[in-house]
Amino acid sequence: MVMKELLLPAAGLALLIIVVAATIRVVVRKLLSGVYVAGEVIEEAGRAKAFLPQPEKVEFIGEKHTVLRGKFWPGKSDKAIIVVHGIDGPSFEMLPHVAYLHQAGYNVLLYDNRGRGESDGGFSTLGYLEWLDVLNAVSWMRSRAEVNPDKIGLHGLSLGAACVIMAAAKDESIRGVLAESPFISMTIMLAHIANRLTRIPRFLLGRLLTIVFDWSLGTKLRTVDPRAAVAKLSPRPIFIIDAAKDQLFPENTARTVYEAAGPPKTFWQVENAAHANCWHTRPEEFERRALDFWKGVFSDDITSHPMPAEPGEPEIRQQEITDPGTS
């Protein structure tokens, strides 16, 4: 009788735990399956689209056999750039970048990350699979007859910036990386955002949220660490762009990633820009700096071309292969 009296509450508690856990898993995946689209993104993307020719619709297989879909614009040269959007997506937020890159002669691939736009996958994995998807995008780009397989660069925004850094760290043939608003690591990001919402200490939240998200998404988010990966890029160039008024990331986040990188590297902080809004704040200057960067990246001798700046402009450059900590 005593055993039955103990078993019933235990079974009830176990059932409750299972229901709560399953609910949390469903809620987390639901939260990461939505797409936020800002009004200015729609407007600016629409304008950019008007200047672009009709693209080729493409698809390729990402991690976990996920079908990823996007668009490809053949260029006038054999150089190519893969453009990767942020967590909210979908990819058309990056059309302004596609426009000036294509007009400059580059082959450009823009695709929807998993769980975004027209791609399969259901939900975002916060970078855990997305950076591996970038490598699959690179493989697809190398299969194109128009593209020199040794002349491929990566451009990423926010989560996309983190993913292109990690992908380039793995694939040493990537020529260079432009990363706007990269974060330090996903575990730090989760703790920071949760702390802002609840004021619970970050060290407690970070561990708890990592466990919850890893279980819910089937991930290991501690491996999503652009700061650790960025040091592996040198001597290939990286251009990190930071939003001075970033309302999402902790202060000096992008600069911390920059400081972890080896040369040649460039850092530009855009005054009055909100998170992932640097192009919208300074479109003409952004495009000039980006195109100057890519010109140097694809040069036979990168040291013969300056990184994207003019004398006296507010940026940091490091060309020589020296100790990264001295910049």
Secondary structure, DSSP 8 states (H G I E B T S, - for coil): -HHHHHHHHHHHHHHHHHHHHHHHHHHHHHHTT-----HHHHHHHHHHHHTS---EEEEEE-GGG-EEEEEEE--SSS-EEEEE--SS--GGGGHHHHHHHHHTT-EEEEE--TTSTT--SSS--TTTTHHHHHHHHHHHHHT-TTS-TT-EEEEEETHHHHHHHHHHHH-TT--EEEEES--S-HHHHHHHHHHHHH---HHHHHHHHHHHHHHHHT--GGG--HHHHHTTSTTS-EEEEEETT-SSS-TTHHHHHHHHS-SSEEEEEETT--TT-HHHHSHHHHHHHHHHHHHHHTSSSGGGS--S--TT-SEEEE-S---GGG-
